Amino acid sequence: MKLATILYKDVQRIAQIEGKVAQLLAAPADGLGVVSALRGPAEGRAVSEEVPLQDIQFLAPVPQPPRIFGIGLNYADHAAETGREPPAIQTWFMKQMTAVNAPYGDVEKPVVSDKLDFEVELVVVIGAKARHVPVERAGDVIAGYCVGCDYSVRDWQRATPTMIMGKGFDTHAPFGPYLVTPDEIDNLDALRLRCFVNDQLMQDGCVADLIFKVPEMIHHLSTAFTLLPGDIIFTGTPAGVGIARTPPRFLFAGDRVRCEIDGLGHIDNRIVDEVKATLIA
């Protein structure tokens, strides 16, 4: 299945995507979006109405994930282009919930930096509460897969070893456009990832080149703490990022970034300048 969290007539809904049609499901749309639909009763997945795709707006498949995990340097060619050795141990950081963005939403270039970078990534959505998951059972906790872009503010990222500040800016975690359930994918390793900036191909990699595979990531994370339904995992990016180019290619207002993965669709984001405004609510 291809399941999406959408807006239709200004109401948040869950839909199954079939070709150019969105089949609206009976399941209520909450903060976990498509994950709640998958975990809920079967009657919640009954189709209540069909509408054309042009009449809906795609939201992040999980609008309010409990956590967003990202792994660093998980492709050997990306490690090499940054001048580092492939890691022997998985290196993790967190993106913030306010970084969540719609697959076709605007991405803000921060007021405080001119070093905004792009990273196309396979995104894994966790569908079950899980702890101490063996590698061979990792598939039991995967709800599905999405396309994501791990936007990174490089100067803030490199200022501290944790990377959290540079990875967690608002709007910097778009993913979608829908969740593709594992039964739709014959061979995860065969999927190719591509990123285009203003229609120029910047990244072209393959899931097979992951240093730490998806089951290994789930095992590693769940050894330390309980994974929760709706948790999001950004699995790493292949070579071609802006900071590694000569000269570096950072993003500015007016740029468009398209990320795509075979069988999972694409996301497309316009870069806009952040409007600095104090918010105290």
C-alpha angles and dihedrals in degrees: 000000000000107000124186138184106223146169115239119174088348091302123114111237141167116240139182111224117223114173108300094345132088112211106207113222128215093233113109116247112237134159092291092053113181092012091063090051091053094046096043130083119299092246088066088067093057113121113246100175142355122225134174116261091240089066095059137066119220117230127187105292088235105033096186110025116186090232141356116215125191129188121213129224095000096152118066093218091053091050089050094050089054092050096249136118119249107269119257091205128042111262115207137188135174131243116204125249089240087061089070110115137176117261091250098031127125116264118215123231100215122245089228099055144039094195103088112154138187131231121179110211143175107243122210120203117207115224105183141043104257142173131177093007113185115228091246092056098046091105089065092069100042115104092183150287138280141178114258142176118213099207109201132196097214102198092049091043093054095043092079133026095237094063090206097123095050093047101043108061117136115275092014098117109063115165139164141024082194139332114262112207117230094248088068093062120076097185120010092190091059095061116110124214122210135180125195127190111199088343093306113125108239105162131029117169143143131238088229088071095064109127092210111034123223095260090051091052093051092047092049096048095044091052089067102036144356116278114223133213108269096027111145125218122197102201103201139275134259126233123294104072118153099249092057094056127096104261098017115252110218126173127256137178110295096031118122123211122198120188122186139175125193110263094003101077126230142280124215125197133184116214114230133176114261113245107224111225130153112242122193114162 
